[in-house]
Amino acid sequence: MRLRILFFARLKREMGVDELSFSAPADSTVRALADLLQERYSIDLKGCMAAVNENYVKPEHVLREGDEVAFLPPVAGGAYDPNDFEECIVTSRPLKLTEAFEYLARPEWGGQAFFTGTVRSPNKGVEIAYLEYEAFAPMAIRVMRQCIQEAKEQFQLGGVYIAHRTGRVHPGELSIIVGVGSAHRRAALEACDFLIEQLKVRLPVWKLERSTSGEEWVEGSTSVETL
């Protein structure tokens, strides 16, 4: 069967390509596919997550003809209704907190809570020139919406705004904004905290750190079973 294989972050650089068409035996599992790729291309997939058709799966997931399989290094859903107040953005343009506030400042939501993340320098005593953010954008949007759905099941929320940068981001520049609007202050604060904690281990976004000592991929984490 023919499969479309996607690679991100360090995997893309090790392979020299970001995707390839690959033939695997019928009914192969993700783990079996990973073994084939490692044997043929000498790439290390140990500890990586896998997504099939933009959904995280376990290594024992059985693949089908035409599947899109993404291998994801550790990263630093529900139904979506476009009428819901949910803004999910993955963009290379600079983020603006004013845009998040304007989206969530509505008369029916008396409380707004925001989390913003910026590039830090120095980091561990080393001066940082910039971070290069890379994302699996379609899946990142899907994960954002899944996290929002989970937050809405726990908290009384009105609207949610999530935006994440890609590309080169310099110290002091915004890399992520998470905003929540609610009629209740406590719900807004707790939901905002919940969302950032979920996103930091589930969002398929990676960081290449460029510093005075060179460059390296920032060590990530994962919330799903890996290879």
N, C-alpha and C positions, 0 to 999 in steps of 0.2 A: 504494500500500500504506500501511496505517496503522502508525505507530510510536509508542512511548511514549518521550519524550525527558526525561531527568533533568539537572538543573543543580545545581552545588554551589559553595559559597564565593562568590567575587566574581561568578561567572556568574549565580547565583541572584538576587543583588541587582540586577545589571544588567537581568535579564529581568523581575524583579518576581514571578516564580513559581518553584517548585522543579521543576515538571514540566508537560508539555503533551502533547496528542495531536496528531500532525503527519502530514500526507499527503505522501508522496514518490513519485516515479516508481518503478516496479518495477525491481528489480536495481540500485538506487542504491548507490554506495559510501558509506562513512562520510565521505570527503572531499567527495563531491558533496552529501551531506546538510548538512555543515557550511557549504558555500558557500550553500546555499539559506537556512539559518537566518541566516547573516550578512547576506545580502541583504534578507531580510524584516524582521529585528528589529534590524539595526545592532549586533549583538553581535560582539565580537572573540574568535574561537576559535583564533587563531594560537598555536601553542606548547602547546595543550591536548592531553591524552591522551584516548582514547576507550575505552569498555568496552561490549561488547554482551553482554547477559544475564550480567552480572557477571564477564566475562572481558576482560582487555585485548586490543585488536585493533589492527592496522595501519590507516592511513587508506584503504588499498585494499580493505579487507574489504567484501564484498558483503552487503547487508542483505536480510532476508526479512520477509514480512508478520508483524506482531505482535512484532517484536524490541523489546527495551528497550535504548535507547542512552543511555549516560551520558557527558557531556562533563566532563572532570576537569582543572582547572588543575594545574600541576606540584605535586607533593606534597612537604611538608617531611618451580589446581593439581592438586596430587596428590590421590589418593583419600584419604578420611578415614575412619578406623575409630574409632567411639566408644569402643571398648575400649582404645584407645591412651591413654597418660597425656598428653593435650594439653588444656590449658585456654586458650581464646581468648576474651577479654572486651573488649567496647566498651561503656562505661558512663558515665553522668553522675554516678554516686556517687563519693565519694572513694576512692582506691586505698589499699590497706593491704599493706605488705610482709609483715606477719605471715601474711596469707592465702596469699601465694605460698610462703613458707617451709613452712607447714603442709602445703601440697599436695605439695611436693617432698621433704620430710624423711621418707624411707622407708629402712628398714634395708638394702635392696638397692642404694641409691644413696649411696655414701659421700661424694660430693662434690656441693655445690650452688654454682652461680655466679649472681650477680644483677647486672643493670644497672637503675638507676633514674634517671629524668629528672625534674627539677623546673623550674618556671618561674623564670627568672633575672631579677633586677633589682638594679642598673640593667643595661640592655643597650645597648651602644654609647653609653654616657654618658647615657642617658635613663632616668628612673624609670618602671617599668612598673606599671600599676594591675592589669592582669590580661590573660590570653590567653583568647580565645573559640575553643574547638576545635570544628570541624565535621567529621563523618565520613560516608562512604557505608558504613554499618555492615555490611550483608550482604556487600559485596565486601571490606571490611576483614577480616572473619573468614575469608573464602576465601583472601585473600592471606597472612594469618597462617599458615594451615594449609599453604599451598604452601611458604612459607619454612621451616616446621618439617620438612616432608618432605625438602626439599633439605638441611637441616642433618643429618637422620638418615642421609642417604646418604653424608655425609662424615665424621661423627663417631659414636662409640659412645655413644648417649644413652639415658637411661631415660625421663624425662618433661620436658615443657616447659610453662611458664606465661607467657602474654603477656596484658597488660591495658593498655588505652589509655583515657584520659579523654576525654569530650566535655563541651561546655558551658564555663562560666566557671571558670578555674583561676587562682588568685592566686599571687604570688611565694612560693616555698618549698613549694608543694603539688606532689604527685606528678602527673605527666602520663602517664608510661609505666613499666611494670615488665616486664622480660624476665628470666625465671628458667629455669635448666637444671639437671636432676638427672642424674648419671651415676656409674657405678662408678669412673670415672677423673677425677682432678682436671683434667688438661690438656684432656681432651675437653670438660668442662663449661665451662672458661674460653674455649676457642677457639670453641665453638658459640655461647656467649652473645655474643661479639664479632661473629661472623658474622651472627647474627640481627638485632642492632640495626643493623648496616650495611645489611642488605637492607631492613629495615622502613622506614628513614628515607627511602629513595628509591622504595619501591613501595607503601607503605600510603596509601590514599586518605583522608588526614586533612589538614585545613588549619587555619591559625592566624591569627586576627584579633587584632592586638596593640593594646591600648589603653594609651596612655602620656600623660605630661604634655603632649606635643606633638600629640595627636590619636590617630587610629587608622589602621592600614594592615594589609594582608595581608602576612604574612611571606613573603618570596621563597622559592619552593620549587624542587625539582629533580625529575628524572624519569629512569627507567631504560628507558623504552620509546619507540618512535618516536611523534612528535607531529604534529599538523596544521601 
